[in-house]
């Protein structure tokens, strides 16, 4: 029988793995750079957070959990910053998002 901590950690790991797969699918399926980057950036940050939290629960109190906490802090700071910098440099370089023009009365 699994303990409650193990159940929570397994749920975090499974949801994190699902988000990684859905982010990869978004990279393959979305039409332009900005939507692909959004899929990768958002899901990577949340997936990495969930996986690290799941590992922290498994690790228990100790030096390993402290190291995982610092890795989590690093990921939470650098991943959104890198996504923002990448989008800003793409816009500065002249790359424009795909925009679908919708005329009144037409469905998208």
C-alpha positions as CSV (number, residue, x, y, z in Angstrom):
1,X,0.0,0.0,0.0
2,X,1.3,3.4,-0.9
3,X,1.7,6.1,1.7
4,X,0.1,9.5,1.2
5,X,3.4,11.2,0.5
6,X,4.2,8.6,-2.2
7,X,0.7,9.1,-3.7
8,X,1.2,12.8,-3.9
9,X,4.7,12.5,-5.3
10,X,3.6,10.0,-8.0
11,X,0.7,12.3,-9.0
12,X,3.2,15.2,-9.3
13,X,5.6,13.1,-11.4
14,X,2.8,11.8,-13.7
15,X,1.2,15.2,-14.2
16,X,4.7,16.7,-14.9
17,X,5.4,13.9,-17.5
18,X,2.0,14.6,-19.1
19,X,2.8,18.3,-19.3
20,X,6.2,17.6,-21.0
21,X,4.4,15.4,-23.6
22,X,1.7,18.0,-24.2
23,X,4.4,20.7,-24.6
24,X,6.2,18.6,-27.1
25,X,2.9,18.1,-29.0
26,X,2.3,21.8,-28.9
27,X,5.8,22.4,-30.4
28,X,4.9,20.1,-33.3
29,X,1.4,21.2,-33.9
30,X,1.2,25.0,-33.4
31,X,1.5,27.2,-36.4
32,X,4.2,29.9,-35.6
33,X,7.2,30.6,-33.5
34,X,5.4,32.5,-30.7
35,X,2.7,29.9,-30.1
36,X,5.3,27.2,-30.1
37,X,7.5,29.1,-27.7
38,X,4.5,29.6,-25.4
39,X,3.7,25.9,-25.4
40,X,7.3,25.1,-24.6
41,X,7.9,27.8,-22.0
42,X,4.7,27.4,-20.0
43,X,4.6,23.6,-19.9
44,X,8.4,23.3,-19.3
45,X,8.2,25.6,-16.2
46,X,5.2,23.9,-14.7
47,X,6.3,20.4,-15.6
48,X,9.8,20.9,-14.2
49,X,8.2,22.4,-11.0
50,X,5.9,19.4,-10.6
51,X,8.7,16.9,-11.2
52,X,11.0,18.6,-8.8
53,X,8.3,18.8,-6.1
54,X,7.5,15.1,-6.6
55,X,11.2,14.3,-6.2
56,X,11.4,16.6,-3.1
57,X,8.6,14.6,-1.5
58,X,10.3,11.3,-2.2
59,X,13.7,12.6,-0.9
60,X,12.3,13.6,2.5
61,X,14.1,16.1,4.8
62,X,17.8,16.4,4.2
63,X,20.5,17.8,1.9
64,X,18.9,16.2,-1.2
65,X,15.7,18.2,-0.6
66,X,17.7,21.4,-0.1
67,X,19.5,20.8,-3.4
68,X,16.3,20.1,-5.2
69,X,14.8,23.3,-3.7
70,X,17.7,25.3,-5.1
71,X,17.3,23.7,-8.5
72,X,13.6,24.5,-8.4
73,X,14.3,28.1,-7.5
74,X,16.8,28.3,-10.4
75,X,14.3,26.9,-12.9
76,X,11.5,29.2,-11.7
77,X,13.7,32.3,-12.2
78,X,15.5,31.3,-15.5
79,X,12.8,29.6,-17.5
80,X,10.3,32.5,-17.7
81,X,13.2,35.0,-18.1
82,X,14.6,33.0,-21.0
83,X,11.2,32.7,-22.7
84,X,10.6,36.4,-22.4
85,X,14.1,37.3,-23.8
86,X,13.6,34.9,-26.7
87,X,10.2,36.4,-27.6
88,X,11.5,39.9,-27.3
89,X,14.6,39.1,-29.5
90,X,12.3,37.5,-32.1
91,X,10.1,40.6,-32.2
92,X,13.2,42.9,-32.3
93,X,14.5,40.7,-35.2
94,X,11.4,41.4,-37.2
95,X,9.5,38.1,-36.7
96,X,5.8,38.8,-36.6
97,X,3.1,36.5,-35.1
98,X,0.6,34.9,-37.4
99,X,-2.7,36.7,-37.0
100,X,-5.8,35.4,-38.5
101,X,-8.1,38.2,-39.7
102,X,-11.7,37.6,-38.7
103,X,-14.4,39.6,-40.5
104,X,-17.5,40.4,-38.7
105,X,-20.0,37.5,-38.9
106,X,-17.4,34.9,-39.9
107,X,-16.4,32.2,-37.5
108,X,-12.6,31.7,-36.9
